[in-house]
Amino acid sequence: MDINTPKSYTRYYIIAWVFGLVFYFLDYVIRSAPAVMLPELSNSFSVNEIGLVSIIGTYYYTYSTCSLIAGIALDRFGAKYSLFAGALILGIGCLLFMVSSQLSGTTGRLFQGAGCAFAFPGCVYLASKGFSAKSLATAIGFTQCLGMLGGSAGQFVVGPLIEKGMDITTFWLFIGIFTILVAFGLWFITPANRTEENTQPIQKKQGILNPYKIVFSNPQSWLCGIISGLLFAPTTIFAMTWAVAFFQKDRALDFHTATISSAMVAFGWVFGCPLLGYITDKINKRKPVLIFGASFMILSLIQLLYFPDVLPVKISMFLLGVGSGAAMIPYSIIKEANPDHVKGSATGAINFITFGVTTLLSPLFSHLFGQTLENTSDKILHFQQAGLFWIIGISIAIVVSFMLKETGEGNSGIVVVLKE
């Protein structure tokens, strides 16, 4: 529990954290759901699949930039106003997806990215206020797992609903209204900041952007963001956007199997994040576990691409998700590589860099492999080449990892492992 938080308010912060968990769960549902309704959204927005994926990819434009804004807002205004605004913007973004126009779709996706940027930092903020230091790591770990379950549900649950005939307008209406209700729940439950003015005078005098100046001037921060972005991109771009279409068209899987297989990556995160985080804390080293996780991702992709009969697609994708849990390790490293008083801003900074990498890679992958998905004659070769794209990216991440300074060695405390 934050030492500045009155004990009488602790339970209200815990209740607000629960509402924040729902917000974070919805974040991942909304992030991944478009992957299982590409044809329907294409018809609704009157664009082809490449145009649609471009619309979906705009999510990361606002998500990355607003990650910086979220950190500042939480420090300046607290969780009550910041989380309400974030969830409200997200709900409006969902409702905009009901309108059958390309402009509305693009605007809605931009709103969704901006709103979701507040979810994870807000949950961490509320957890730090409501839980004691010895329980904080558990609370944040539970937050992370619930988010990944949301990513899995966005395909695992929504896919079958769409397959059974659920209209996408109905889906976006219900999830939009529900998200707005969560926003008002956060507004009414979350205590207003009562201690900020007395506890942070120094930071205000230094200027609200000063922490980011410190973080971004540290080369280790950039290395952490690049590594995390390259490891996270196969889940955000491939698994949560393209995998269903690639499995259907290149591997000739039915819609149901393609959807379940795609969702298994996020499900693998549920196990991979805490497992790799536990190992890195146990051995008190970051880089070996980071490199191992990335290497495990490469092995999983090689098996999926070149030895598909060894394991079912669902298991291959699950193992890919377990290995990609290594993408959260740089979130620990960046905190340890920067001064204590900018650790909160370090989370916003690495989110910005991580999803900046995603923003750059998404149109590149779409141009190289997405637009040839319909016209290629050799489906197996096309699938392998698309997978090789991610193997190259992960290999670059491993090379960059050797440039990192080891921050875990000699750490006697428990490092809270964060990933957005």
PyMOL commands that set and color helices and strands:
alter all, ss='L'
color gray80, all
select helices_A, chain A and resi 7-36+38-45+49-57+59-96+102-116+119-130+133-156+158-163+168-189+196-199+201-206+210-216+219-249+255-283+287-306+313-336+340-370+379-401
alter helices_A, ss='H'
color red, helices_A
deselect
rebuild
show_as cartoon
